[in-house]
Amino acid sequence: MIRDGEKLLLIRRSQWVVAPGAFCFPGGGIEPGETEEQALVREVSEELQIRALPVRRLWRSRTAWGVELSWWLTRPLPGDVPRPAPAEVESCHWHSAAEIAGLPGLLQSNHEFLAALARGEFSLE
């Protein structure tokens, strides 16, 4: 999660990746030998062309097909502005949690994250 006040950064996936055109939060898989924090820094760099600082893990979940997800609060380094890396990201968007929940094509895991946030299971503060 990258936030700016009440807005959260969302991406629309490129046509060349799994779930093309879907909306989701930035992120991806852990490569062999990486920690969660290292994977987060690499994925944010690959998708948004920025340097990121992992702040803290917010939540964990599991997809219907058994993939474990870790949701992290992240801060870009000062002066870095997210820009889509076209091979992976079609576009970047800043929206409130309520706006994101209403987007067509939002990945199910992201709906679950927003529901947990609304239930107060964690805070973005």
C-alpha positions in Angstrom: 0.0 0.0 0.0 1.3 3.4 -1.0 -0.9 6.2 0.3 -1.1 9.9 0.0 -3.5 11.2 2.7 -6.8 9.4 2.1 -5.9 8.2 -1.4 -4.3 4.8 -2.1 -2.2 4.0 -5.2 -3.8 1.5 -7.5 -2.5 0.1 -10.8 -4.3 -1.2 -13.9 -2.4 -4.3 -15.1 -0.9 -4.3 -18.6 -2.2 -6.5 -21.4 0.9 -8.7 -21.1 0.6 -10.0 -17.6 -1.8 -12.3 -15.7 -5.2 -10.8 -15.2 -4.7 -8.2 -18.0 -6.5 -4.9 -17.5 -7.5 -5.7 -13.9 -7.2 -3.1 -11.2 -5.1 -4.0 -8.1 -2.6 -2.7 -5.6 1.0 -2.8 -6.7 2.9 -6.0 -5.8 4.0 -9.4 -6.9 5.7 -12.6 -6.0 8.7 -13.4 -3.8 11.7 -14.8 -5.8 13.9 -17.6 -4.3 16.1 -16.2 -1.6 14.2 -12.9 -1.2 12.6 -11.6 2.0 9.2 -10.0 1.8 10.8 -6.6 2.2 13.3 -7.3 -0.7 10.5 -8.5 -2.9 8.4 -5.4 -2.1 11.2 -3.1 -3.1 11.9 -5.0 -6.3 8.3 -5.3 -7.3 7.5 -1.6 -6.7 10.6 -0.6 -8.7 9.6 -2.9 -11.6 6.0 -1.8 -11.7 6.2 1.9 -10.7 9.8 2.9 -11.4 10.3 4.2 -7.8 12.4 3.3 -4.8 10.3 2.2 -1.9 10.7 1.8 1.8 8.8 -1.0 3.5 7.1 0.4 6.6 5.3 -2.5 8.1 3.2 -5.6 7.2 -0.5 -4.7 7.6 -2.3 -8.0 6.9 -2.0 -11.5 5.5 -4.5 -13.4 3.5 -4.8 -16.5 1.2 -6.4 -16.6 -2.2 -9.0 -19.1 -3.1 -6.3 -21.0 -5.1 -3.9 -21.1 -2.0 -1.5 -18.3 -2.7 -0.3 -16.6 0.5 -0.4 -12.8 0.4 1.3 -10.3 2.6 0.0 -6.7 2.5 2.6 -4.0 3.4 2.5 -0.3 4.0 5.2 1.3 1.8 6.6 4.8 1.3 8.4 6.0 -1.8 11.6 7.8 -1.3 11.3 11.6 -1.3 11.1 13.0 -4.8 10.1 9.7 -6.5 6.9 9.8 -8.5 5.2 6.6 -9.5 5.2 6.0 -13.3 3.8 2.9 -15.0 6.4 0.5 -16.4 4.5 -0.4 -19.6 5.5 -4.1 -19.6 3.6 -4.6 -16.4 1.4 -1.6 -15.7 -1.0 0.1 -18.0 -1.8 3.1 -15.7 -1.6 4.3 -12.1 -4.5 5.8 -10.1 -5.0 7.5 -6.7 -8.4 6.7 -5.2 -10.0 6.4 -1.8 -10.8 3.0 -0.4 -14.5 3.5 -1.2 -13.7 4.5 -4.8 -11.5 1.5 -5.3 -14.1 -0.9 -4.0 -16.5 0.2 -6.7 -14.1 -0.2 -9.6 -15.0 -2.9 -12.2 -12.3 -5.5 -12.6 -10.8 -5.1 -9.1 -9.0 -8.4 -8.1 -10.9 -10.3 -5.4 -8.0 -10.3 -3.0 -8.1 -6.5 -3.1 -11.8 -6.5 -2.2 -10.9 -8.8 0.8 -8.2 -6.4 1.8 -10.6 -3.4 1.7 -13.2 -5.3 3.7 -10.6 -6.1 6.4 -9.6 -2.5 6.5 -13.2 -1.4 6.9 -13.6 -3.9 9.7 -10.7 -2.3 11.5 -8.4 -5.4 11.4 -5.5 -3.0 10.7 -4.8 0.7 10.2 -3.0 2.6 7.4 -1.8 5.1 9.9 
